[in-house]
Amino acid sequence: AQLRGRSARVEGIGVAWRLLAALGFAPSLDLCAHCQAPVDADDAVFFSHAVGGVLCAICAGQGRTGRRLPVAARDQIRQWLAAIPVDATDAA
């Protein structure tokens, strides 16, 4: 079936994340990309493109640039990287 509207856009973003991962640029989502400290999966975190993933509270507080990444957004990136279809998560 042909994807339309939002579903096509969301799937396209997922393909882009998987392509980046295949090229060796998968973001760090569970460990701080700067100091490798574990980051709680249930916490909103800062995401730094420059550093390569999420930042722990200490590294984010040291002035490293990034943007806030809500838990749901981090979960969505995980799903895209795992190649889980978006619709499969909605049915669960």
N, C-alpha and C positions, 0 to 999 in steps of 0.2 A: 504494500500500500504506500501511496505517496504521502510524505509528510507535508503539512501545511502550517503556515503562520508561526506561532510560538514554538511548536514542537520541532519544526525544521530548524529554527534558530538555535534552540537548546541543543539539539543533536549536532548541529554544526560546531557549536562551542565544545561539545564533548569530543568530537573528532580532532579539533585543534589541540586540546589538552593531551589526548592520546598520542598525537603526532609529536608534540614536544617531548613527551616521556620516551617515545621510541628513539628520538634523537639524543637522549641522555640528559634532558633538561626537566625531568619530573621534579615538582616542588617538594620540599620537606613539609609534611603535614602533621607529623606526630612528635618530631624532635625540633628544637629550636635550630633554625638554619645557620645561626651564628655560633652558638656555644654547644649545641647538641644536647641540651637539657631536655628531658621529657616534658611535653606540653599536654595538659589534661584535655582529653577529647571533648569534654563537656563545657569547656570555656571558650568564649569568644576571644580571639587573639588578633595580633597585628600580623599582616602578611606583607613581606618585603620582596618585590620583584628583584631588586638589586642584590639581595642576600641569597635569595633562592627558596623562600618558603616562609613558614610562620616563625614568629619571634616569641620567646618567653617574655614574661613581664619584666625581668631584669634588663634584657637586651633592648626591648622596646622602650624602656624608661631611660636608656642611655642615649636617646636622641637618634637612634637609627630610623630611617624613613620607612614608612609603611602605611597601610590603610587597614582599618578594622575589618576583620573577617568573622562574621557571625558563624555559630556552630552549624547552622543549616547550609551555609555556603561551603564550609569546609567539607561537610558530608557529601554535598553534591560534587565537589571536585574529586573526592575519593571514588564516588560512583563512576564518574566519567573515566578516571584513570583505570578502573577495574573493568571498564567496558560493559557495565551493567546498564541495560536499556532504561531510560528514564521512566517509561510506563510501568516497568516491573516493580519499581520502588513504590509507585502510587498504589498498586494493588495489594501490597503487603500490609 
